[in-house]
Amino acid sequence: MKITIVSAGKLKENYLREGITEFVKRLRPFAQLNIVEISEEKMPDSPSAREKEKILTIEGSRLLKQVPVDSFLFVLDVYGKQLSSEDLAEKIRVLALSGKSNLAFVIGGTFGLSADLRKKADLLISFSRMTFTHQMVKLLLVEQIYRAFKINRGEPYHW
């Protein structure tokens, strides 16, 4: 299975980078994971609603260009469906059984997501109604993908 994570914004914190590196390494036996980071669009101070949506549309379009063709598209959105770890594992299992070998996860930037990007999602998912930095969400996502593969293989995750 090939999994692509596309995010707006570069990962800057070493502790997050180290955590992601560890889970990417752990995932290698199960899936090929590719992480693509694009630069965030610049947002003016106090933008109007129209300016904000225009910039988010540009950023969303750039994010979508990085999604491999024929991928099942998960978009992480605070208003998305909340899944348990087991729910995510089951979704990945069902997609794999149905022949979907490309999965993509999109994480928006600091200012959120465009309406267009949300509409293109096959599934909008939320980790929580709480707000996390998009960099932190990347670490949580990689960990949850790894956990999903462990669940699907019936292997212990916690000892």
C-alpha positions as CSV (number, residue, x, y, z in Angstrom):
1,M,0.0,0.0,0.0
2,K,1.2,3.5,-0.8
3,I,0.3,6.3,1.6
4,T,0.9,10.0,0.9
5,I,0.6,12.7,3.6
6,V,0.4,16.2,2.1
7,S,0.6,19.2,4.4
8,A,0.9,22.9,4.2
9,G,3.7,24.2,6.2
10,K,7.2,22.9,6.9
11,L,7.9,20.9,10.0
12,K,10.3,22.9,12.2
13,E,10.3,21.3,15.6
14,N,13.0,18.6,16.1
15,Y,11.0,16.6,18.6
16,L,8.1,16.3,16.1
17,R,10.4,15.5,13.3
18,E,12.1,12.8,15.4
19,G,8.7,11.3,16.3
20,I,7.6,11.2,12.7
21,T,10.8,9.6,11.6
22,E,10.4,6.9,14.1
23,F,6.9,6.0,13.0
24,V,7.8,6.2,9.3
25,K,10.5,3.6,10.1
26,R,8.0,1.4,11.9
27,L,5.6,1.6,9.0
28,R,8.1,0.4,6.4
29,P,7.1,-3.3,6.6
30,F,3.5,-2.4,6.1
31,A,3.3,0.5,3.6
32,Q,5.3,2.9,1.6
33,L,4.8,6.3,3.2
34,N,5.6,9.6,1.4
35,I,5.3,12.9,3.2
36,V,5.0,16.0,1.0
37,E,5.2,19.5,2.5
38,I,4.3,22.6,0.6
39,S,4.9,26.1,1.8
40,E,1.9,27.9,3.3
41,E,0.3,30.8,1.4
42,K,0.9,34.2,2.9
43,M,-2.2,35.6,4.6
44,P,-2.4,39.4,5.1
45,D,-3.1,40.8,8.6
46,S,-6.9,41.1,9.1
47,P,-8.0,39.6,5.8
48,S,-11.5,39.9,4.6
49,A,-13.6,36.7,4.3
50,R,-13.2,36.9,0.5
51,E,-9.4,37.3,0.7
52,K,-9.1,34.4,3.2
53,E,-11.2,32.1,1.0
54,K,-9.2,33.1,-2.1
55,I,-5.9,32.3,-0.4
56,L,-7.2,29.1,1.1
57,T,-8.4,28.1,-2.4
58,I,-5.0,28.7,-3.9
59,E,-3.3,26.7,-1.1
60,G,-5.9,23.9,-1.4
61,S,-5.3,23.6,-5.1
62,R,-1.5,23.3,-4.5
63,L,-2.2,20.6,-1.8
64,L,-4.4,18.7,-4.2
65,K,-1.8,18.8,-7.0
66,Q,0.5,16.7,-4.7
67,V,-2.2,14.0,-4.2
68,P,-1.4,10.9,-6.4
69,V,-4.1,10.1,-9.0
70,D,-6.6,7.4,-7.9
71,S,-5.9,7.9,-4.2
72,F,-8.7,7.6,-1.7
73,L,-8.5,11.1,-0.2
74,F,-8.8,11.7,3.6
75,V,-8.9,15.4,4.5
76,L,-8.2,16.2,8.1
77,D,-10.7,18.8,9.2
78,V,-11.8,19.9,12.7
79,Y,-15.4,19.5,11.5
80,G,-14.9,16.0,10.0
81,K,-16.0,12.7,11.3
82,Q,-14.3,11.5,14.5
83,L,-13.0,8.0,14.1
84,S,-11.6,5.7,16.7
85,S,-8.2,4.0,16.0
86,E,-10.2,0.8,15.3
87,D,-12.5,2.7,12.9
88,L,-9.5,4.0,10.9
89,A,-7.9,0.6,10.9
90,E,-11.2,-0.9,9.5
91,K,-11.5,1.8,6.9
92,I,-7.9,1.1,5.7
93,R,-8.6,-2.6,5.7
94,V,-11.8,-2.3,3.7
95,L,-10.1,0.1,1.2
96,A,-7.2,-2.4,0.7
97,L,-9.6,-5.3,0.2
98,S,-11.5,-3.3,-2.4
99,G,-8.3,-2.8,-4.4
100,K,-7.5,0.8,-3.2
101,S,-3.7,0.7,-2.9
102,N,-3.2,4.5,-2.8
103,L,-4.3,6.5,0.2
104,A,-3.7,10.2,0.7
105,F,-4.2,12.3,3.8
106,V,-4.2,16.1,3.5
107,I,-3.5,18.5,6.4
108,G,-4.2,22.1,5.8
109,G,-2.2,25.0,7.1
110,T,-2.5,27.5,9.9
111,F,-5.6,29.2,8.4
112,G,-7.6,26.0,7.7
113,L,-9.0,24.5,4.5
114,S,-10.9,25.8,1.5
115,A,-14.4,24.7,0.8
116,D,-13.2,23.3,-2.5
117,L,-10.7,21.0,-0.8
118,R,-13.3,19.8,1.7
119,K,-15.6,18.9,-1.3
120,K,-12.9,16.9,-3.0
121,A,-12.4,14.7,0.1
122,D,-13.6,11.1,0.0
123,L,-13.7,11.3,3.8
124,L,-13.3,14.3,6.1
125,I,-11.9,13.1,9.4
126,S,-11.2,14.9,12.7
127,F,-8.8,13.8,15.5
128,S,-10.7,16.0,18.0
129,R,-12.9,19.0,18.3
130,M,-9.8,20.6,20.0
131,T,-7.5,22.5,17.8
132,F,-3.9,21.2,17.3
133,T,-1.1,22.7,15.3
134,H,-0.9,21.2,11.9
135,Q,2.7,20.1,12.7
136,M,1.5,18.2,15.8
137,V,-1.4,16.6,13.7
138,K,1.2,15.2,11.3
139,L,2.8,13.3,14.1
140,L,-0.5,12.1,15.4
141,L,-1.6,11.0,12.0
142,V,1.6,9.0,11.3
143,E,1.2,7.3,14.6
144,Q,-2.4,6.5,14.0
145,I,-1.7,5.0,10.5
146,Y,1.0,2.8,12.1
147,R,-1.5,1.8,14.9
148,A,-4.1,0.9,12.2
149,F,-1.7,-1.5,10.5
150,K,-0.9,-3.1,13.9
151,I,-4.6,-3.4,14.7
152,N,-5.3,-4.9,11.2
153,R,-2.5,-7.5,11.7
154,G,-3.8,-8.5,15.1
155,E,-0.5,-7.5,16.6
156,P,-0.1,-5.8,20.0
157,Y,0.6,-2.1,20.1
158,H,0.9,-1.6,23.8
159,W,2.8,-4.0,26.0
